[in-house]
Amino acid sequence: MNIKMKKVKYSLIILVSITFICVVSFIWRLVLTFPYEELETISLGGNYVFNEDVICKIDKNKNLYLAIPDHIENYNYDDNYIVVRQLPVFDIADYYWIGLPSVEKDSINRMVQKCRNIGTCFWIVDKNKDKTTGPLTKQEYKLMCNSLHISLSLDK
């Protein structure tokens, strides 16, 4: 094969790969977003809701996006924060975040591994800054709560 044919071949492979990734991302985005009016949810304020054993954020189109995955053992909230104790399951962790623009697969894998290493994980959602911090160890969680002056309890 001459050099020109090789370039065409590699260009086609790259084009097909990019197209495939875009299509898969679009399909997963459709699967992962759904109108929240169809679900029974508990409002946590700041466009966050609790549904079954996950916490989701509602976007401007009233679709749900996963903020903290299963299995949420306990949560509490006030006007500014949501605090969560999670016993992570992650049987199908990739399913939760594929297609979401703010999350890369490598960061998902690191987060899942960190959760598995921690065991019981803690999360803090700052509703005013729209920022989720976690997974945290119990010690990291307590330090962050102290520094942010969060007095919400996760005791059952």
N, C-alpha and C positions, 0 to 999 in steps of 0.2 A: 504494500500500500504506500502510495506516495504521501508526502507531508500534507498536502492540501486535503486529501481524503481523511487523514487522521484528524486534522483540525475540525473538519465538518462532523465527523463521527463524535468527537469529544464535545463539540458544541451542542449537538443534538442530545447527547446523554445528559449534559448539564441542564439544558432547557426542559427536558422531560422530567428530570429530578426536581427542579424548582417548581414546575407545574404540579407535580404529584404532591409535594409538600404543601403548597398553597391550597390545593383541593382538600387534602386531609385536615389541615388546620381549619378551614372553613366548615367542614362537616362536623368536626369535634366542637367547634364553637356553637354550632346549632344544637348539638346534643347537650352541651353543658349549660346553655342558657335557656330558661323557660319562664313564662310569665308567673310571677309569684302569687297572683290572685288565685291561681288554681290550687295552691297549697295551704295547709293550715300552718301558720307561722306565729311566733311570738315576737312582737316588735321590741327591739333593744335600743331604739333611738338612733339617730344619725344614719338612717338608711341601712341599718343592720337588723337582721332577723335571725331567730333560732328556729330551725326546722329539723324535726326528728333528733338527730344527734350531731348536727353540723351547724356552723354559723355562716351565714351568707350575707353579701352586700347586694342591695338593690340598685341597679343603674337607672339612668334617667328614662330609659324605655321600659322600666318596671320588670327587667329580667334579673334573675338571681345569678350571682357569681360566688363560688365557694371562697370563703375567707379563712376558715379553720375547719379542717376535715374531721371525720369521725375518729374516734368515738369520744364525744365530749361527756365527761363524767359529771362536771358541775360548772356553772358559770354564774357571774354576778355582774351588775352594771349600774352606772349612774349617768349623769348628763354628759360626762367627759370620756369615760372609759368602759371597756368590757374586759373582764378578767376571766380566764378559762383554765380549767384543769382537764387535761386530755389523756386518755389511755389510747394511744394511736393503734390503729388496726392496719391500714395501708395494704390490704390484700390486693387492691387494684389501684395503687397510688397514681400511676401515670394517667389514669382516666380522669382524675380530678382536675388536673391543670393543663393538659394538652390543649393548645389553641388559645390559651389566655396570653395576651400580649406581654404582660409584665413578668412572666415566669419562664425561665429557661430550663430545659430538661436536666442539665447538670446541677442547677440549683435545687431542683426537685429531688434528685438522687441524694444530694448532700443533706437536704432537710430530712428526708425519710431515714437516712442512716443516722443522723443526729437523734431523731426521735427514738429509733430503736435502741441506741446507746443509752439514752436518758431513761427510757421506760415511761414513767408518768411525766408528761410535759406540761408546761404552763405557757400561756400566751397573754399578751396585753394588746388590746386594740385602742388606739387613741382616736376617738371619733372626730375630734376637731381637726386633727391633721390627716385623717383618713390613712392611718399607718398601723400595720399589724406587726408586732414584734414577737418572735418565737420561732421555733420551740425553745423554751428556757428550762434550765434545771430549777429545782425548788429554791436553791440558794440565789441563783441569778434573778429569779422572779421576785424574791423578797427584797433584794437590793434595789431592783428597778422600781418596785412599789414604793420603797422608802424614798428614793430620789425623786419620784414623781408625786409624792404625797398622796398615794392611792391607799385608801383605807377599806376597800371592799374585801369582804371575807368570802372564802371558798369552802368554808366548813358547811357540812350538810345539816 
